[in-house]
Amino acid sequence: MAEVTIYTKAYCPYCVRAVGLLREKQVSYQEIRIDLQPERRDEMINRANGRTTVPQIFIGEQHIGGCDDMFALDAQGKLDSLLQA
């Protein structure tokens, strides 16, 4: 399984949906709460090519985007192969 990192905040419905999909797929992931670790926010922005919203999701070193992006990959049948890499 590929290493999955997701940057989130509390009270973010998109974060909850994204984490829910990862759990549904039984994927282990590292969650970085930028509301609890604000010093990691700049790290997220740099890794996400300037994107400042959460969630920001990475599979390995590949930035796949936010919640809608991950669900779109799943709908296209591409997410599982990325997770298996």
PyMOL Python script that loads the backbone (N, CA, C, O; Angstrom):
from pymol import cmd

cmd.read_pdbstr("""\
ATOM      1  N   MET A   1       0.828  -1.200   0.000  1.00  0.00           N
ATOM      2  CA  MET A   1       0.000   0.000   0.000  1.00  0.00           C
ATOM      3  C   MET A   1       0.865   1.253   0.000  1.00  0.00           C
ATOM      4  O   MET A   1       1.903   1.314   0.658  1.00  0.00           O
ATOM      5  N   ALA A   2       0.421   2.227  -0.738  1.00  0.00           N
ATOM      6  CA  ALA A   2       1.117   3.508  -0.778  1.00  0.00           C
ATOM      7  C   ALA A   2       0.864   4.260   0.525  1.00  0.00           C
ATOM      8  O   ALA A   2      -0.155   4.063   1.186  1.00  0.00           O
ATOM      9  N   GLU A   3       1.799   5.111   0.874  1.00  0.00           N
ATOM     10  CA  GLU A   3       1.641   5.948   2.060  1.00  0.00           C
ATOM     11  C   GLU A   3       0.707   7.102   1.721  1.00  0.00           C
ATOM     12  O   GLU A   3       0.913   7.805   0.733  1.00  0.00           O
ATOM     13  N   VAL A   4      -0.313   7.292   2.538  1.00  0.00           N
ATOM     14  CA  VAL A   4      -1.303   8.355   2.316  1.00  0.00           C
ATOM     15  C   VAL A   4      -1.181   9.373   3.442  1.00  0.00           C
ATOM     16  O   VAL A   4      -1.169   9.021   4.622  1.00  0.00           O
ATOM     17  N   THR A   5      -1.091  10.634   3.056  1.00  0.00           N
ATOM     18  CA  THR A   5      -1.064  11.735   4.018  1.00  0.00           C
ATOM     19  C   THR A   5      -2.223  12.660   3.689  1.00  0.00           C
ATOM     20  O   THR A   5      -2.439  13.019   2.531  1.00  0.00           O
ATOM     21  N   ILE A   6      -2.963  13.039   4.716  1.00  0.00           N
ATOM     22  CA  ILE A   6      -4.088  13.947   4.524  1.00  0.00           C
ATOM     23  C   ILE A   6      -3.997  15.064   5.562  1.00  0.00           C
ATOM     24  O   ILE A   6      -3.912  14.812   6.764  1.00  0.00           O
ATOM     25  N   TYR A   7      -4.017  16.289   5.077  1.00  0.00           N
ATOM     26  CA  TYR A   7      -4.012  17.472   5.939  1.00  0.00           C
ATOM     27  C   TYR A   7      -5.461  17.870   6.173  1.00  0.00           C
ATOM     28  O   TYR A   7      -6.224  18.035   5.221  1.00  0.00           O
ATOM     29  N   THR A   8      -5.843  18.025   7.440  1.00  0.00           N
ATOM     30  CA  THR A   8      -7.232  18.299   7.784  1.00  0.00           C
ATOM     31  C   THR A   8      -7.343  19.374   8.855  1.00  0.00           C
ATOM     32  O   THR A   8      -6.345  19.844   9.400  1.00  0.00           O
ATOM     33  N   LYS A   9      -8.591  19.751   9.143  1.00  0.00           N
ATOM     34  CA  LYS A   9      -8.962  20.616  10.270  1.00  0.00           C
ATOM     35  C   LYS A   9     -10.216  20.025  10.897  1.00  0.00           C
ATOM     36  O   LYS A   9     -10.953  19.284  10.247  1.00  0.00           O
ATOM     37  N   ALA A  10     -10.452  20.352  12.149  1.00  0.00           N
ATOM     38  CA  ALA A  10     -11.700  19.965  12.797  1.00  0.00           C
ATOM     39  C   ALA A  10     -12.859  20.711  12.131  1.00  0.00           C
ATOM     40  O   ALA A  10     -12.669  21.780  11.550  1.00  0.00           O
ATOM     41  N   TYR A  11     -14.047  20.142  12.221  1.00  0.00           N
ATOM     42  CA  TYR A  11     -15.263  20.773  11.714  1.00  0.00           C
ATOM     43  C   TYR A  11     -15.219  21.043  10.215  1.00  0.00           C
ATOM     44  O   TYR A  11     -15.825  21.999   9.731  1.00  0.00           O
ATOM     45  N   CYS A  12     -14.513  20.214   9.497  1.00  0.00           N
ATOM     46  CA  CYS A  12     -14.427  20.340   8.041  1.00  0.00           C
ATOM     47  C   CYS A  12     -15.174  19.153   7.425  1.00  0.00           C
ATOM     48  O   CYS A  12     -14.678  18.027   7.476  1.00  0.00           O
ATOM     49  N   PRO A  13     -16.356  19.385   6.845  1.00  0.00           N
ATOM     50  CA  PRO A  13     -17.125  18.264   6.306  1.00  0.00           C
ATOM     51  C   PRO A  13     -16.408  17.546   5.161  1.00  0.00           C
ATOM     52  O   PRO A  13     -16.578  16.339   4.989  1.00  0.00           O
ATOM     53  N   TYR A  14     -15.616  18.270   4.384  1.00  0.00           N
ATOM     54  CA  TYR A  14     -14.875  17.630   3.291  1.00  0.00           C
ATOM     55  C   TYR A  14     -13.780  16.713   3.843  1.00  0.00           C
ATOM     56  O   TYR A  14     -13.500  15.654   3.281  1.00  0.00           O
ATOM     57  N   CYS A  15     -13.175  17.131   4.937  1.00  0.00           N
ATOM     58  CA  CYS A  15     -12.165  16.295   5.590  1.00  0.00           C
ATOM     59  C   CYS A  15     -12.801  15.005   6.095  1.00  0.00           C
ATOM     60  O   CYS A  15     -12.239  13.921   5.941  1.00  0.00           O
ATOM     61  N   VAL A  16     -13.979  15.134   6.700  1.00  0.00           N
ATOM     62  CA  VAL A  16     -14.686  13.968   7.223  1.00  0.00           C
ATOM     63  C   VAL A  16     -15.028  13.002   6.088  1.00  0.00           C
ATOM     64  O   VAL A  16     -14.869  11.791   6.238  1.00  0.00           O
ATOM     65  N   ARG A  17     -15.494  13.528   4.962  1.00  0.00           N
ATOM     66  CA  ARG A  17     -15.830  12.674   3.809  1.00  0.00           C
ATOM     67  C   ARG A  17     -14.593  11.977   3.261  1.00  0.00           C
ATOM     68  O   ARG A  17     -14.638  10.787   2.949  1.00  0.00           O
ATOM     69  N   ALA A  18     -13.487  12.711   3.143  1.00  0.00           N
ATOM     70  CA  ALA A  18     -12.265  12.128   2.594  1.00  0.00           C
ATOM     71  C   ALA A  18     -11.721  11.030   3.502  1.00  0.00           C
ATOM     72  O   ALA A  18     -11.340   9.958   3.031  1.00  0.00           O
ATOM     73  N   VAL A  19     -11.686  11.299   4.795  1.00  0.00           N
ATOM     74  CA  VAL A  19     -11.211  10.297   5.755  1.00  0.00           C
ATOM     75  C   VAL A  19     -12.146   9.085   5.736  1.00  0.00           C
ATOM     76  O   VAL A  19     -11.696   7.945   5.848  1.00  0.00           O
ATOM     77  N   GLY A  20     -13.439   9.339   5.595  1.00  0.00           N
ATOM     78  CA  GLY A  20     -14.405   8.248   5.534  1.00  0.00           C
ATOM     79  C   GLY A  20     -14.160   7.327   4.357  1.00  0.00           C
ATOM     80  O   GLY A  20     -14.268   6.108   4.487  1.00  0.00           O
ATOM     81  N   LEU A  21     -13.829   7.903   3.200  1.00  0.00           N
ATOM     82  CA  LEU A  21     -13.535   7.078   2.026  1.00  0.00           C
ATOM     83  C   LEU A  21     -12.284   6.242   2.247  1.00  0.00           C
ATOM     84  O   LEU A  21     -12.250   5.065   1.887  1.00  0.00           O
ATOM     85  N   LEU A  22     -11.255   6.844   2.838  1.00  0.00           N
ATOM     86  CA  LEU A  22     -10.034   6.086   3.121  1.00  0.00           C
ATOM     87  C   LEU A  22     -10.321   4.941   4.091  1.00  0.00           C
ATOM     88  O   LEU A  22      -9.815   3.833   3.914  1.00  0.00           O
ATOM     89  N   ARG A  23     -11.123   5.205   5.103  1.00  0.00           N
ATOM     90  CA  ARG A  23     -11.479   4.148   6.061  1.00  0.00           C
ATOM     91  C   ARG A  23     -12.300   3.052   5.389  1.00  0.00           C
ATOM     92  O   ARG A  23     -12.090   1.864   5.636  1.00  0.00           O
ATOM     93  N   GLU A  24     -13.237   3.464   4.539  1.00  0.00           N
ATOM     94  CA  GLU A  24     -14.067   2.496   3.809  1.00  0.00           C
ATOM     95  C   GLU A  24     -13.206   1.556   2.974  1.00  0.00           C
ATOM     96  O   GLU A  24     -13.497   0.367   2.846  1.00  0.00           O
ATOM     97  N   LYS A  25     -12.142   2.115   2.411  1.00  0.00           N
ATOM     98  CA  LYS A  25     -11.222   1.317   1.595  1.00  0.00           C
ATOM     99  C   LYS A  25     -10.166   0.614   2.446  1.00  0.00           C
ATOM    100  O   LYS A  25      -9.288  -0.068   1.917  1.00  0.00           O
ATOM    101  N   GLN A  26     -10.255   0.782   3.757  1.00  0.00           N
ATOM    102  CA  GLN A  26      -9.328   0.178   4.710  1.00  0.00           C
ATOM    103  C   GLN A  26      -7.872   0.547   4.403  1.00  0.00           C
ATOM    104  O   GLN A  26      -6.970  -0.290   4.419  1.00  0.00           O
ATOM    105  N   VAL A  27      -7.692   1.844   4.123  1.00  0.00           N
ATOM    106  CA  VAL A  27      -6.374   2.390   3.823  1.00  0.00           C
ATOM    107  C   VAL A  27      -5.838   3.057   5.084  1.00  0.00           C
ATOM    108  O   VAL A  27      -6.530   3.863   5.707  1.00  0.00           O
ATOM    109  N   SER A  28      -4.618   2.726   5.456  1.00  0.00           N
ATOM    110  CA  SER A  28      -4.015   3.449   6.573  1.00  0.00           C
ATOM    111  C   SER A  28      -3.502   4.785   6.045  1.00  0.00           C
ATOM    112  O   SER A  28      -3.080   4.895   4.894  1.00  0.00           O
ATOM    113  N   TYR A  29      -3.547   5.774   6.889  1.00  0.00           N
ATOM    114  CA  TYR A  29      -3.168   7.120   6.465  1.00  0.00           C
ATOM    115  C   TYR A  29      -2.609   7.879   7.649  1.00  0.00           C
ATOM    116  O   TYR A  29      -2.867   7.556   8.809  1.00  0.00           O
ATOM    117  N   GLN A  30      -1.831   8.905   7.318  1.00  0.00           N
ATOM    118  CA  GLN A  30      -1.333   9.827   8.333  1.00  0.00           C
ATOM    119  C   GLN A  30      -2.164  11.093   8.218  1.00  0.00           C
ATOM    120  O   GLN A  30      -2.188  11.735   7.168  1.00  0.00           O
ATOM    121  N   GLU A  31      -2.843  11.448   9.297  1.00  0.00           N
ATOM    122  CA  GLU A  31      -3.639  12.666   9.309  1.00  0.00           C
ATOM    123  C   GLU A  31      -2.866  13.753  10.037  1.00  0.00           C
ATOM    124  O   GLU A  31      -2.420  13.567  11.169  1.00  0.00           O
ATOM    125  N   ILE A  32      -2.715  14.882   9.373  1.00  0.00           N
ATOM    126  CA  ILE A  32      -2.038  16.031   9.964  1.00  0.00           C
ATOM    127  C   ILE A  32      -3.083  17.125  10.145  1.00  0.00           C
ATOM    128  O   ILE A  32      -3.561  17.712   9.174  1.00  0.00           O
ATOM    129  N   ARG A  33      -3.427  17.387  11.389  1.00  0.00           N
ATOM    130  CA  ARG A  33      -4.439  18.403  11.712  1.00  0.00           C
ATOM    131  C   ARG A  33      -3.745  19.761  11.800  1.00  0.00           C
ATOM    132  O   ARG A  33      -3.042  20.050  12.768  1.00  0.00           O
ATOM    133  N   ILE A  34      -3.950  20.582  10.785  1.00  0.00           N
ATOM    134  CA  ILE A  34      -3.263  21.874  10.785  1.00  0.00           C
ATOM    135  C   ILE A  34      -3.879  22.863  11.771  1.00  0.00           C
ATOM    136  O   ILE A  34      -3.291  23.910  12.040  1.00  0.00           O
ATOM    137  N   ASP A  35      -5.058  22.546  12.316  1.00  0.00           N
ATOM    138  CA  ASP A  35      -5.589  23.396  13.373  1.00  0.00           C
ATOM    139  C   ASP A  35      -4.896  23.101  14.701  1.00  0.00           C
ATOM    140  O   ASP A  35      -4.801  23.977  15.561  1.00  0.00           O
ATOM    141  N   LEU A  36      -4.414  21.871  14.872  1.00  0.00           N
ATOM    142  CA  LEU A  36      -3.678  21.503  16.083  1.00  0.00           C
ATOM    143  C   LEU A  36      -2.176  21.694  15.921  1.00  0.00           C
ATOM    144  O   LEU A  36      -1.459  21.863  16.907  1.00  0.00           O
ATOM    145  N   GLN A  37      -1.703  21.669  14.688  1.00  0.00           N
ATOM    146  CA  GLN A  37      -0.279  21.863  14.376  1.00  0.00           C
ATOM    147  C   GLN A  37      -0.156  22.963  13.322  1.00  0.00           C
ATOM    148  O   GLN A  37       0.187  22.677  12.174  1.00  0.00           O
ATOM    149  N   PRO A  38      -0.429  24.211  13.690  1.00  0.00           N
ATOM    150  CA  PRO A  38      -0.433  25.296  12.698  1.00  0.00           C
ATOM    151  C   PRO A  38       0.912  25.483  12.002  1.00  0.00           C
ATOM    152  O   PRO A  38       0.970  26.030  10.900  1.00  0.00           O
ATOM    153  N   GLU A  39       1.977  25.038  12.630  1.00  0.00           N
ATOM    154  CA  GLU A  39       3.294  25.152  11.992  1.00  0.00           C
ATOM    155  C   GLU A  39       3.406  24.259  10.757  1.00  0.00           C
ATOM    156  O   GLU A  39       4.317  24.444   9.950  1.00  0.00           O
ATOM    157  N   ARG A  40       2.503  23.298  10.596  1.00  0.00           N
ATOM    158  CA  ARG A  40       2.526  22.398   9.435  1.00  0.00           C
ATOM    159  C   ARG A  40       1.737  22.960   8.245  1.00  0.00           C
ATOM    160  O   ARG A  40       1.766  22.386   7.156  1.00  0.00           O
ATOM    161  N   ARG A  41       1.040  24.070   8.449  1.00  0.00           N
ATOM    162  CA  ARG A  41       0.236  24.681   7.373  1.00  0.00           C
ATOM    163  C   ARG A  41       1.095  25.085   6.183  1.00  0.00           C
ATOM    164  O   ARG A  41       0.733  24.809   5.040  1.00  0.00           O
ATOM    165  N   ASP A  42       2.231  25.737   6.436  1.00  0.00           N
ATOM    166  CA  ASP A  42       3.119  26.130   5.336  1.00  0.00           C
ATOM    167  C   ASP A  42       3.639  24.914   4.588  1.00  0.00           C
ATOM    168  O   ASP A  42       3.781  24.947   3.366  1.00  0.00           O
ATOM    169  N   GLU A  43       3.922  23.845   5.315  1.00  0.00           N
ATOM    170  CA  GLU A  43       4.352  22.585   4.688  1.00  0.00           C
ATOM    171  C   GLU A  43       3.271  22.090   3.716  1.00  0.00           C
ATOM    172  O   GLU A  43       3.573  21.702   2.587  1.00  0.00           O
ATOM    173  N   MET A  44       2.018  22.108   4.163  1.00  0.00           N
ATOM    174  CA  MET A  44       0.908  21.675   3.318  1.00  0.00           C
ATOM    175  C   MET A  44       0.805  22.540   2.071  1.00  0.00           C
ATOM    176  O   MET A  44       0.680  22.022   0.962  1.00  0.00           O
ATOM    177  N   ILE A  45       0.859  23.854   2.248  1.00  0.00           N
ATOM    178  CA  ILE A  45       0.736  24.780   1.117  1.00  0.00           C
ATOM    179  C   ILE A  45       1.854  24.548   0.109  1.00  0.00           C
ATOM    180  O   ILE A  45       1.609  24.536  -1.098  1.00  0.00           O
ATOM    181  N   ASN A  46       3.069  24.365   0.590  1.00  0.00           N
ATOM    182  CA  ASN A  46       4.194  24.107  -0.318  1.00  0.00           C
ATOM    183  C   ASN A  46       4.013  22.796  -1.063  1.00  0.00           C
ATOM    184  O   ASN A  46       4.221  22.738  -2.274  1.00  0.00           O
ATOM    185  N   ARG A  47       3.631  21.752  -0.356  1.00  0.00           N
ATOM    186  CA  ARG A  47       3.443  20.438  -0.996  1.00  0.00           C
ATOM    187  C   ARG A  47       2.283  20.463  -1.981  1.00  0.00           C
ATOM    188  O   ARG A  47       2.303  19.756  -2.988  1.00  0.00           O
ATOM    189  N   ALA A  48       1.260  21.286  -1.688  1.00  0.00           N
ATOM    190  CA  ALA A  48       0.046  21.329  -2.506  1.00  0.00           C
ATOM    191  C   ALA A  48       0.103  22.423  -3.569  1.00  0.00           C
ATOM    192  O   ALA A  48      -0.935  22.845  -4.077  1.00  0.00           O
ATOM    193  N   ASN A  49       1.297  22.882  -3.905  1.00  0.00           N
ATOM    194  CA  ASN A  49       1.476  23.889  -4.963  1.00  0.00           C
ATOM    195  C   ASN A  49       0.624  25.138  -4.743  1.00  0.00           C
ATOM    196  O   ASN A  49       0.023  25.668  -5.678  1.00  0.00           O
ATOM    197  N   GLY A  50       0.583  25.599  -3.488  1.00  0.00           N
ATOM    198  CA  GLY A  50      -0.093  26.847  -3.178  1.00  0.00           C
ATOM    199  C   GLY A  50      -1.538  26.716  -2.745  1.00  0.00           C
ATOM    200  O   GLY A  50      -2.155  27.713  -2.371  1.00  0.00           O
ATOM    201  N   ARG A  51      -2.092  25.522  -2.784  1.00  0.00           N
ATOM    202  CA  ARG A  51      -3.478  25.358  -2.349  1.00  0.00           C
ATOM    203  C   ARG A  51      -3.550  25.486  -0.826  1.00  0.00           C
ATOM    204  O   ARG A  51      -2.723  24.927  -0.106  1.00  0.00           O
ATOM    205  N   THR A  52      -4.544  26.225  -0.350  1.00  0.00           N
ATOM    206  CA  THR A  52      -4.621  26.530   1.080  1.00  0.00           C
ATOM    207  C   THR A  52      -5.816  25.886   1.783  1.00  0.00           C
ATOM    208  O   THR A  52      -5.916  25.946   3.008  1.00  0.00           O
ATOM    209  N   THR A  53      -6.717  25.276   1.024  1.00  0.00           N
ATOM    210  CA  THR A  53      -7.901  24.674   1.629  1.00  0.00           C
ATOM    211  C   THR A  53      -7.607  23.252   2.099  1.00  0.00           C
ATOM    212  O   THR A  53      -6.660  22.616   1.636  1.00  0.00           O
ATOM    213  N   VAL A  54      -8.423  22.768   3.015  1.00  0.00           N
ATOM    214  CA  VAL A  54      -8.310  21.383   3.456  1.00  0.00           C
ATOM    215  C   VAL A  54      -9.564  20.635   3.028  1.00  0.00           C
ATOM    216  O   VAL A  54     -10.629  21.235   2.886  1.00  0.00           O
ATOM    217  N   PRO A  55      -9.442  19.338   2.823  1.00  0.00           N
ATOM    218  CA  PRO A  55      -8.224  18.551   2.977  1.00  0.00           C
ATOM    219  C   PRO A  55      -7.320  18.677   1.752  1.00  0.00           C
ATOM    220  O   PRO A  55      -7.770  19.002   0.653  1.00  0.00           O
ATOM    221  N   GLN A  56      -6.057  18.416   1.970  1.00  0.00           N
ATOM    222  CA  GLN A  56      -5.094  18.217   0.882  1.00  0.00           C
ATOM    223  C   GLN A  56      -4.582  16.796   1.060  1.00  0.00           C
ATOM    224  O   GLN A  56      -4.150  16.413   2.148  1.00  0.00           O
ATOM    225  N   ILE A  57      -4.634  16.024  -0.008  1.00  0.00           N
ATOM    226  CA  ILE A  57      -4.375  14.588   0.072  1.00  0.00           C
ATOM    227  C   ILE A  57      -3.207  14.223  -0.826  1.00  0.00           C
ATOM    228  O   ILE A  57      -3.108  14.663  -1.971  1.00  0.00           O
ATOM    229  N   PHE A  58      -2.325  13.405  -0.267  1.00  0.00           N
ATOM    230  CA  PHE A  58      -1.145  12.933  -0.988  1.00  0.00           C
ATOM    231  C   PHE A  58      -1.099  11.418  -0.912  1.00  0.00           C
ATOM    232  O   PHE A  58      -1.302  10.826   0.148  1.00  0.00           O
ATOM    233  N   ILE A  59      -0.831  10.804  -2.049  1.00  0.00           N
ATOM    234  CA  ILE A  59      -0.588   9.361  -2.091  1.00  0.00           C
ATOM    235  C   ILE A  59       0.868   9.224  -2.491  1.00  0.00           C
ATOM    236  O   ILE A  59       1.253   9.565  -3.610  1.00  0.00           O
ATOM    237  N   GLY A  60       1.673   8.724  -1.569  1.00  0.00           N
ATOM    238  CA  GLY A  60       3.122   8.789  -1.763  1.00  0.00           C
ATOM    239  C   GLY A  60       3.494  10.259  -1.798  1.00  0.00           C
ATOM    240  O   GLY A  60       3.096  11.026  -0.921  1.00  0.00           O
ATOM    241  N   GLU A  61       4.246  10.647  -2.795  1.00  0.00           N
ATOM    242  CA  GLU A  61       4.607  12.063  -2.957  1.00  0.00           C
ATOM    243  C   GLU A  61       3.686  12.774  -3.934  1.00  0.00           C
ATOM    244  O   GLU A  61       3.835  13.974  -4.163  1.00  0.00           O
ATOM    245  N   GLN A  62       2.728  12.043  -4.518  1.00  0.00           N
ATOM    246  CA  GLN A  62       1.826  12.625  -5.506  1.00  0.00           C
ATOM    247  C   GLN A  62       0.666  13.345  -4.831  1.00  0.00           C
ATOM    248  O   GLN A  62      -0.060  12.763  -4.025  1.00  0.00           O
ATOM    249  N   HIS A  63       0.504  14.612  -5.171  1.00  0.00           N
ATOM    250  CA  HIS A  63      -0.616  15.402  -4.658  1.00  0.00           C
ATOM    251  C   HIS A  63      -1.827  15.077  -5.518  1.00  0.00           C
ATOM    252  O   HIS A  63      -1.813  15.303  -6.728  1.00  0.00           O
ATOM    253  N   ILE A  64      -2.877  14.546  -4.895  1.00  0.00           N
ATOM    254  CA  ILE A  64      -4.069  14.247  -5.690  1.00  0.00           C
ATOM    255  C   ILE A  64      -5.144  15.303  -5.530  1.00  0.00           C
ATOM    256  O   ILE A  64      -6.145  15.273  -6.246  1.00  0.00           O
ATOM    257  N   GLY A  65      -4.960  16.237  -4.606  1.00  0.00           N
ATOM    258  CA  GLY A  65      -5.900  17.331  -4.450  1.00  0.00           C
ATOM    259  C   GLY A  65      -6.719  17.210  -3.184  1.00  0.00           C
ATOM    260  O   GLY A  65      -6.237  16.743  -2.152  1.00  0.00           O
ATOM    261  N   GLY A  66      -7.966  17.639  -3.281  1.00  0.00           N
ATOM    262  CA  GLY A  66      -8.851  17.646  -2.127  1.00  0.00           C
ATOM    263  C   GLY A  66      -9.851  16.507  -2.172  1.00  0.00           C
ATOM    264  O   GLY A  66      -9.678  15.528  -2.898  1.00  0.00           O
ATOM    265  N   CYS A  67     -10.891  16.658  -1.386  1.00  0.00           N
ATOM    266  CA  CYS A  67     -11.911  15.625  -1.253  1.00  0.00           C
ATOM    267  C   CYS A  67     -12.584  15.317  -2.593  1.00  0.00           C
ATOM    268  O   CYS A  67     -12.671  14.155  -2.991  1.00  0.00           O
ATOM    269  N   ASP A  68     -13.056  16.345  -3.283  1.00  0.00           N
ATOM    270  CA  ASP A  68     -13.742  16.123  -4.559  1.00  0.00           C
ATOM    271  C   ASP A  68     -12.816  15.452  -5.575  1.00  0.00           C
ATOM    272  O   ASP A  68     -13.255  14.614  -6.362  1.00  0.00           O
ATOM    273  N   ASP A  69     -11.550  15.820  -5.554  1.00  0.00           N
ATOM    274  CA  ASP A  69     -10.580  15.211  -6.468  1.00  0.00           C
ATOM    275  C   ASP A  69     -10.426  13.721  -6.181  1.00  0.00           C
ATOM    276  O   ASP A  69     -10.367  12.907  -7.102  1.00  0.00           O
ATOM    277  N   MET A  70     -10.361  13.368  -4.893  1.00  0.00           N
ATOM    278  CA  MET A  70     -10.207  11.964  -4.541  1.00  0.00           C
ATOM    279  C   MET A  70     -11.458  11.170  -4.919  1.00  0.00           C
ATOM    280  O   MET A  70     -11.351  10.054  -5.427  1.00  0.00           O
ATOM    281  N   PHE A  71     -12.640  11.735  -4.678  1.00  0.00           N
ATOM    282  CA  PHE A  71     -13.867  11.039  -5.062  1.00  0.00           C
ATOM    283  C   PHE A  71     -13.965  10.903  -6.580  1.00  0.00           C
ATOM    284  O   PHE A  71     -14.467   9.894  -7.075  1.00  0.00           O
ATOM    285  N   ALA A  72     -13.497  11.898  -7.322  1.00  0.00           N
ATOM    286  CA  ALA A  72     -13.507  11.811  -8.787  1.00  0.00           C
ATOM    287  C   ALA A  72     -12.583  10.681  -9.259  1.00  0.00           C
ATOM    288  O   ALA A  72     -12.940   9.920 -10.158  1.00  0.00           O
ATOM    289  N   LEU A  73     -11.406  10.575  -8.656  1.00  0.00           N
ATOM    290  CA  LEU A  73     -10.499   9.477  -9.002  1.00  0.00           C
ATOM    291  C   LEU A  73     -11.147   8.130  -8.708  1.00  0.00           C
ATOM    292  O   LEU A  73     -11.006   7.184  -9.484  1.00  0.00           O
ATOM    293  N   ASP A  74     -11.857   8.046  -7.585  1.00  0.00           N
ATOM    294  CA  ASP A  74     -12.531   6.801  -7.234  1.00  0.00           C
ATOM    295  C   ASP A  74     -13.619   6.479  -8.253  1.00  0.00           C
ATOM    296  O   ASP A  74     -13.746   5.329  -8.674  1.00  0.00           O
ATOM    297  N   ALA A  75     -14.403   7.471  -8.654  1.00  0.00           N
ATOM    298  CA  ALA A  75     -15.481   7.271  -9.623  1.00  0.00           C
ATOM    299  C   ALA A  75     -14.938   6.831 -10.984  1.00  0.00           C
ATOM    300  O   ALA A  75     -15.602   6.099 -11.719  1.00  0.00           O
ATOM    301  N   GLN A  76     -13.723   7.284 -11.312  1.00  0.00           N
ATOM    302  CA  GLN A  76     -13.087   6.912 -12.583  1.00  0.00           C
ATOM    303  C   GLN A  76     -12.377   5.570 -12.496  1.00  0.00           C
ATOM    304  O   GLN A  76     -11.848   5.079 -13.493  1.00  0.00           O
ATOM    305  N   GLY A  77     -12.363   4.977 -11.313  1.00  0.00           N
ATOM    306  CA  GLY A  77     -11.694   3.694 -11.126  1.00  0.00           C
ATOM    307  C   GLY A  77     -10.188   3.797 -11.043  1.00  0.00           C
ATOM    308  O   GLY A  77      -9.488   2.804 -11.237  1.00  0.00           O
ATOM    309  N   LYS A  78      -9.677   4.982 -10.759  1.00  0.00           N
ATOM    310  CA  LYS A  78      -8.223   5.194 -10.732  1.00  0.00           C
ATOM    311  C   LYS A  78      -7.627   5.225  -9.320  1.00  0.00           C
ATOM    312  O   LYS A  78      -6.416   5.074  -9.158  1.00  0.00           O
ATOM    313  N   LEU A  79      -8.461   5.417  -8.308  1.00  0.00           N
ATOM    314  CA  LEU A  79      -7.953   5.595  -6.951  1.00  0.00           C
ATOM    315  C   LEU A  79      -7.312   4.316  -6.416  1.00  0.00           C
ATOM    316  O   LEU A  79      -6.226   4.366  -5.838  1.00  0.00           O
ATOM    317  N   ASP A  80      -7.961   3.188  -6.598  1.00  0.00           N
ATOM    318  CA  ASP A  80      -7.437   1.934  -6.038  1.00  0.00           C
ATOM    319  C   ASP A  80      -6.047   1.606  -6.558  1.00  0.00           C
ATOM    320  O   ASP A  80      -5.196   1.142  -5.800  1.00  0.00           O
ATOM    321  N   SER A  81      -5.804   1.846  -7.863  1.00  0.00           N
ATOM    322  CA  SER A  81      -4.467   1.549  -8.393  1.00  0.00           C
ATOM    323  C   SER A  81      -3.408   2.475  -7.811  1.00  0.00           C
ATOM    324  O   SER A  81      -2.268   2.061  -7.602  1.00  0.00           O
ATOM    325  N   LEU A  82      -3.781   3.730  -7.548  1.00  0.00           N
ATOM    326  CA  LEU A  82      -2.829   4.655  -6.912  1.00  0.00           C
ATOM    327  C   LEU A  82      -2.522   4.192  -5.490  1.00  0.00           C
ATOM    328  O   LEU A  82      -1.380   4.274  -5.037  1.00  0.00           O
ATOM    329  N   LEU A  83      -3.541   3.711  -4.796  1.00  0.00           N
ATOM    330  CA  LEU A  83      -3.348   3.271  -3.427  1.00  0.00           C
ATOM    331  C   LEU A  83      -2.515   1.994  -3.341  1.00  0.00           C
ATOM    332  O   LEU A  83      -1.863   1.747  -2.326  1.00  0.00           O
ATOM    333  N   GLN A  84      -2.532   1.190  -4.386  1.00  0.00           N
ATOM    334  CA  GLN A  84      -1.795  -0.072  -4.398  1.00  0.00           C
ATOM    335  C   GLN A  84      -0.322   0.119  -4.743  1.00  0.00           C
ATOM    336  O   GLN A  84       0.485  -0.783  -4.521  1.00  0.00           O
ATOM    337  N   ALA A  85       0.031   1.266  -5.276  1.00  0.00           N
ATOM    338  CA  ALA A  85       1.405   1.515  -5.745  1.00  0.00           C
ATOM    339  C   ALA A  85       2.425   1.417  -4.619  1.00  0.00           C
ATOM    340  O   ALA A  85       3.620   1.600  -4.852  1.00  0.00           O
TER     341      ALA A  85
END
""", "prot")
cmd.dss("prot")
cmd.show_as("cartoon", "prot")
cmd.util.cbc("prot")
cmd.orient("prot")
